[in-house]
Amino acid sequence: MNANLVITPSAEPVVSVAAEARARRDQLLTEAGTVTTITDRLDADAALPVLRELKAFLTEVEDQRESVKAPVLNVGRKIDALAKELVADLKAQENRIARALGAFEAEERRKAEDARRAADAEAARIAYEAACATRKAVIAAPTPEAAARASDDISGKARTEIATVKAAAITAPKPAASQLRSEICFEVTDIKALYVAEPNLVTLEPNGTAIRAILRANPDLKVPGLRHWTEQKLNLR
């Protein structure tokens, strides 16, 4: 039975950039390359129109990107929501049954391993007792031929007993197309305590918004591990 979603795209959308846009991009790069250093008002007056054109082009591209991408993102969100809704309860049941089977199979394998170890210990005992019995039989035998027969008889019986013990050991069957995997699960109950104990287990990322806010309120603030400065940029409106 197929689990078909409601939305089924029939073809992959084609994304391209108009040749005119690329030509305009190249033209703006050329114009921007003419602006090097600004040392006087003439340089500033010449750079300002280039900055305006750059900003206008970047704004237009960003607006078009958001406009074109919005429907695609909306479709993607709907697909994700439908798929999540469809499988949410099934996923929970899958995990529950997989855990139950995993616990059962692990216990069966533990029993099989215990049985194997017990069988190995019993086989070692039988072999040791057979060796002791063989030494006594050889000593007590009246002739070398009798000693050899006694040794063979004891060894044969010991091999039969060992084979019986090994065969009686439990063997855990492996379900077809399955694999018993140990999965590490964890829950962070106190991330600060975890970081103090093992910093390598916590990912740190700078909070740019918070950093700018505190530096805006305290321009001369010195914070270990943080270097800050101010750059002046002309913001066109």
N, C-alpha and C positions, 0 to 999 in steps of 0.2 A: 504494500500500500504506500503510495507516495504522499508526503506531507507538503503539498503545494501551498506556497504563500499567495496572498491575493495579488501582490504586485509582481509581475514577471517581465523584466525588461526584454524587449525583443532584439535590441541592437545596442552595441556600445556607442555612446555619444562621441562625436568627433570634436576635438578642441583644437582651435587654430588661432593664429594672430594675423590680422590683415597686413598685407604688404605695406600699406600706407603707414600703419602704426610703427612697423619696424623702421621704415624710412625716417619717420619723425623722431624716433628714438636715436637713430644714428646722427641725425642733424643736431639734436640737443646735446649729444655727447661731444660733437665737434665744437659747438658754441661754448659748452662748459669748459672745454680744454683751453679756450682762449683766456679764461679767468685764472690767473696765477696768484700774484700777490696784489693786495689792495693797500696802496700807500697814500693815496690822495683822493680828493672828491671826484676827480675824473674817473679814476679806477672804480670807485664805488658806484657812480652813476652808470657806468658801463656794465657792471656786474649785476645790478639790481634787476634789469629786465630779464637777464638769463635766469636768475633765481626764480623770478615770477613764472617764466615758461616751464622751468623744471618742476616747480610745485604744481602748476596747473596740470601738466601731463601726468605726474605721479598721482594726483588726486583723481583724475579721470580714470586711470587704469585701476586704481583701488576701488573706485565706485563700480566700475564695470565688473571687476572680479567678484565683488560681493553680490552684485545683482545677478550675475550668471550662476554663481555658486549656490545662492540661497535655495532655489528649487531643488537642486541636487542634494543639498544637505537635508532638506525637509524630507525628501524621498528616502534618504538613507536612515534618518531617524525613525520614520514610519516602518521601514523594513526591520530595523533593529527591535522596535517595540513589538511588532507582530511576532517576530521570531522568539523574543523573550517571553511574551505572553503564552505562546504555544507550548514552550518546553519547560517553563518554570517548575510546575508541579512534577513533571516527568523527571527533570534533572534531580530534584530532591529525592525522588524514589530511587533513581539510579544510584545515587550516592549511598542511600540507606542500605539497599540490597548489596551493593558492592562491598560496603564495610562489613555487613553481616557475613557474606561469603568469605571475605578476606580473613575475618576472625576465625571462622570454621576451618578454612584451609590451613591457616597458620597452626591451629591446634592439632589438626591431623598430621601435619608435618612434624610437629614437636613430638607427638606420640610415635611416629615412624622413626624419628631420630633416636628417641629413648630406646625403642625396641632394637634398633640396629646396634646401639652401644651395648645393650644387655646381651645381644647375640654374640657380639665380638668378645665380650668378657667370658661368656660361657664357652665359646670355642677355644679361647686361650686356656681356660681351666681344663677342658677335655684334653687338649694337646699336652698340657703339662703333666696331667695324671697318666696319660698314655706313655709319655717319655719315661716317667718314673717306673711304671709297670714294665716297660720294655727292658730297662736296666736290670730290674730284679729277675725277669724271666731269662735274660741272657746269662746272668750269673748262676741261676738255678738249673739251666739246661745241661743235660749230660753230654751232649755233643754239639759241635758248631751247626750241624744241620738242624738240630732241634731248636737251637737258639734262633736261627734264621726264620724257622717256621713260626715260632712264638712271636718274634718281632713283627713279622708280616701280618699275623693274625691280629695283634694288638693295634697296629697302625691302620689296618683295614677297618676295624670296628670304630676307631677314633675318627677316621675320615667320614664314615657313614653318619656317626652322631653329629659331627660338625655340620655336614651338609643338611641334616634334618633341622638343626637349630637355626641355621641361616635361612632355610626355606620358610620357617615359621615366623620369622621377623615380619612385622607389619610394613607394608610398602604403601605410601600415600599416593593414590592415583592423581594424575594431573588432568583436570578438565580440558577438553579439546579447545584449542584457540584461546587459551587463557594464560595469564601470567600473574603470579603473586608478587605484588610490588609494595614495598614499604614507603609510605608517603609521609614526609615530615610536615606536621601541622603545628601552628604556633599562634599565640595571641599576645600582643604587646599590652601589658597592663599598666606600665609606667615608662613612657618613652624617655623621660629625663633620667630615671634611674638606670635604664638600659644604656643610655649614652655615657653615663659616668662609668659604668662597669666595662662596657665594650664599645668604644666610639666607632669602631669599624663596622658595627652592625646597624648604624643609623646614618641615613643620607642627609647631609646638611645642604641647604640651598639659601642663598641670600634673598631676603625679602626686600625687593627693590622699592616697593611703595612705602614700607615702614622706614627704610633707610633714608629716602628722600624727605620724608615728613619730619623725622627727627633732626636731620641736618638743616632743613629749612627753618626750623624753630631754634636751632642751636648751631649757627654757622661755624663756630670755633670749637665744636665738640671734638675731642680726641677719643677715638675708640680703638682698642687693640685689634689688629688684623684688618683695619679698614683705612684706606687712603681716599680722600675726597678732595675735589677741587670744583671750581666754577668755570664754565665756558659760556661765552656770549654768542648767541645765535640770533640772526634777524628772522623774526617770525612774521611772515606775510599773512595778511587777513583778507 
